[in-house]
Amino acid sequence: MPNRNHHKPNGILQDAGEVEVLSPHQGAVRHRHAMVVSFASEADLRRALDRHQCAYHHGQDIQERINNG
């Protein structure tokens, strides 16, 4: 069985564009060009942050936007 720790964490692209993030340290922070990627577990999120990389696939909403132009 392959060890998942050697693979890039895989996320789902949930949204893209201008987003506002609530941070406990900075409050609301707006980003004009951003992507929202979610992970199946906190462990996958932490691995993505530690490695500064991840793989992702389109979520259903993003795929529908792409298909509909």
RAVENVEN-V880384 format. One record per residue. N is the residue number from 1. RES is the residue in three letters. PHI is phi in whole degrees, 0 to 359 (999 if undefined). OMEGA is omega in whole degrees, -180 to 180 (999 if undefined). Layout:
BEGIN
n=N res=RES phi=PHI omega=OMEGA
n=N res=RES phi=PHI omega=OMEGA
END
This chain:
BEGIN
n=1 res=MET phi=999 omega=-179
n=2 res=PRO phi=293 omega=178
n=3 res=ASN phi=274 omega=-177
n=4 res=ARG phi=296 omega=-179
n=5 res=ASN phi=294 omega=179
n=6 res=HIS phi=268 omega=-179
n=7 res=HIS phi=259 omega=174
n=8 res=LYS phi=296 omega=174
n=9 res=PRO phi=300 omega=-178
n=10 res=ASN phi=255 omega=180
n=11 res=GLY phi=243 omega=178
n=12 res=ILE phi=240 omega=176
n=13 res=LEU phi=287 omega=-176
n=14 res=GLN phi=266 omega=-177
n=15 res=ASP phi=199 omega=178
n=16 res=ALA phi=208 omega=-179
n=17 res=GLY phi=127 omega=179
n=18 res=GLU phi=273 omega=-180
n=19 res=VAL phi=228 omega=175
n=20 res=GLU phi=241 omega=-177
n=21 res=VAL phi=247 omega=175
n=22 res=LEU phi=265 omega=-178
n=23 res=SER phi=244 omega=178
n=24 res=PRO phi=295 omega=-178
n=25 res=HIS phi=266 omega=-175
n=26 res=GLN phi=239 omega=-176
n=27 res=GLY phi=74 omega=-178
n=28 res=ALA phi=280 omega=178
n=29 res=VAL phi=232 omega=-178
n=30 res=ARG phi=263 omega=178
n=31 res=HIS phi=237 omega=-176
n=32 res=ARG phi=286 omega=-177
n=33 res=HIS phi=233 omega=-173
n=34 res=ALA phi=218 omega=175
n=35 res=MET phi=233 omega=175
n=36 res=VAL phi=252 omega=180
n=37 res=VAL phi=244 omega=178
n=38 res=SER phi=254 omega=-179
n=39 res=PHE phi=237 omega=-178
n=40 res=ALA phi=288 omega=-177
n=41 res=SER phi=210 omega=175
n=42 res=GLU phi=295 omega=179
n=43 res=ALA phi=298 omega=177
n=44 res=ASP phi=296 omega=177
n=45 res=LEU phi=300 omega=-179
n=46 res=ARG phi=297 omega=177
n=47 res=ARG phi=296 omega=178
n=48 res=ALA phi=298 omega=179
n=49 res=LEU phi=293 omega=-180
n=50 res=ASP phi=297 omega=-177
n=51 res=ARG phi=270 omega=-177
n=52 res=HIS phi=59 omega=178
n=53 res=GLN phi=197 omega=174
n=54 res=CYS phi=199 omega=171
n=55 res=ALA phi=253 omega=176
n=56 res=TYR phi=209 omega=173
n=57 res=HIS phi=233 omega=-177
n=58 res=HIS phi=289 omega=170
n=59 res=GLY phi=287 omega=-176
n=60 res=GLN phi=301 omega=-179
n=61 res=ASP phi=297 omega=179
n=62 res=ILE phi=296 omega=-180
n=63 res=GLN phi=298 omega=178
n=64 res=GLU phi=295 omega=177
n=65 res=ARG phi=297 omega=179
n=66 res=ILE phi=296 omega=-179
n=67 res=ASN phi=296 omega=-177
n=68 res=ASN phi=266 omega=176
n=69 res=GLY phi=80 omega=999
END
